[in-house]
Amino acid sequence: MSGFDDERLSATFSKFVLKTKDVSRALRDNALAANIARSRNIELEAAAQLVMKAELGQSGALRRVGIDAAKNASSAQLLAMLNQKFAGSAAAYANTAAGAQDRFRVALENFQEVLGQEALPTIAKYLNKAADWLNQMKPLVRNFYSQNYINGLAQGDVAYQNAAAYAKDRRQGRALRCGNWRPRGRLLP
């Protein structure tokens, strides 16, 4: 819904799980990071770092980026303040044209990943067959460009030209049984 790719959300979620050692808390922190990222128009990873600073109770780090955080506030107070200030930003962004475009882009990327995973074995099979065929064609290509082949083509052309010139001088298309004339021997098919 936030328009972030699932790989990016998974990466930030993993970081939160490692730090908090609590899956439920990591899910909440990840949702908060998505809200902050959409509200402040920053990268998800940067927003996740801000949430991590709040988890550690570092209000000074939040103040340095322009978030009004009370000095000496506890991590729970900082997280509550961030939730209050940025709650629903990702959902609001999703209802905009830019959010719809981001969601469509992510859906398309995910579809391409699934399609690639499903089609990859078939593609690999046909690419292997194509590679085998190309390897079989290699000697023929070498032969085609060899001097013997070119000489053979030239000699064949000369022979054809000579035969065509000879046939032009001779009367063609005579009937086989013409008068007393009969063919001798066997006729060629």
N, C-alpha and C positions, 0 to 999 in steps of 0.2 A: 504494500500500500504506500510505502514511503518513496518508492521509485529507486531504491538502492538495490544493487545486484545481490543475490543471495550469497555469493562468495564473500563479498565485502562484509555483509551482516554476520556471516558465520565467523569471519576472522576476528571482528571486534567482539563478538559474543565469546569466542574462545579466550580472548585476553581477559575479559571480565570474569569468566569462570576460574581462570588461573589465579587472579588476584583475590576474588571474593570467596572462592571455594564453596559457592552456593549458586546453584543453577537458577533458582527463582529470582534471586537478587541480580544475577547476571542478565537475565531476561529483562528485568525492569530497567537496569542500567543501559542496556542496548537500545531499548525503546526511547529512553531519555536522550541518548546520544543521537538517535535519528531525529528526534524533535528539535534538539539544539542545532543539528546540522542544517535542517530545513529552515529554521527560523533565522539563523545567522548567515545562511548561504555559504557554509564552509563544508569541507570534506568530512565524511563520516568518521574517518580515523582521527582527525583533529578534534571533533566533538567528543569522541570516545576518550581522548586524552583529558579533556576538560572534566568529564564525568569521573575519570579515574583520580584526578586531582581532588575533586570533591569527596570521593570515597576516602581519600587519605587525609581529608581535613585541611587541605592547603588553600585557604581562602585568598591568600596573596596572589597565587597563580591565576585565580579567577578574576581578581581585581585588575591584574595586568592586562587582561584581554578585554576589559571593559564591562565585566559583569559585576554589579554592585553586590559584594559579599561582605558580611560583617566580619570584623577582625575577631579572631579567637572563636569563630563559630565551629561547632562540632560537624563531623561528616554528615550526620543525620540532618542537621539544620541546613547545611549547604545543599544536600540532595533535595530536601523539601523545598528550598527556595528555587532551585533549578526546575523542579517539577512544576511548581506554581507558575513560574515565569514562562516556561516553554511548552507546557502541556498542550497537546492537540496540534502542534505546528506541522507535524508530518501529515496528519489527516487533512488539515486545511490546505497544505501544499498539494496533496493528492487530488483535490477538487479543482485545481487550477489547470489551465491548458499546458503549462510547462510540466506539471505533475503527471498529467495524462500522457504526455510525450515520453517522459522518463519511464513510466510504468510500461508503456508499449515497447520502448527500447529494451527494457529488461526482459519482458516476456519474449520478445523476438530473439534475444541472445540465449535465453534458456531453451527456447525451441530449437535453435541451431545446435546447441550442445547435445540435446536429446537426439536430434536427427543424426548428428555426427556419430554419436555412440551406437545408434541402431544401424546406420548404414556403413560404418567403418569396416566390419568384417566382409561385407559384400564388395565394397570398393577395393579392399586389400586383395581379395580373391581375383578380381578382374585385372588389377594392376600387375599382380604376379603373372597372370596369363599373358598380358601384354609384354611384360619384360621377357618372358620365355620366348615369345614369338619374335621379338626384336633380336634376341640372341641367336635364334635360328636364321634370321635374315642376314646377319652380319657376313657370313661367307659369300652369300649371293651378291651383296652390295660390293664386297671387295672384288669379286669376280667381274661384276659389271664394269667397274672402273679400272680393271687390269688391262695391260697393253694387249694381251692375247685376245681379249674380248673385243676390243676396239679394232684390232687387225682383222678379226673374223667378220665383224660388221662391214668393214671396208671391202674385204674380198667378196662378201656376199652381195654387196651393192654393185661392185664391178661385174660380177657374174650375172646379176639381174639385168644390168644395162646391156651387156653383150647379148643375152638371150632375147631381150626386147628388140634390139636392133636386128638380130637374125630373123626373128619372127616377123618383123615388119617387111622384110624383103621377100618372104615366102607367101604363097597363096594359102589362105586359111579357110577353114569351114567347108572343106570338100566332103561330099557324101561318101560313106564307106563302100557302098555298092554302086559304083558308077560305071556303067558299061560292062566290060569284061573284067574289070579290075576287082580282085578279091583280096582282102587282107591276108597276109601270111602270118602264121603263128598265132599266138594268143594275143587278144586285145587287152590293153591295160584298162583297169576300171576307171 
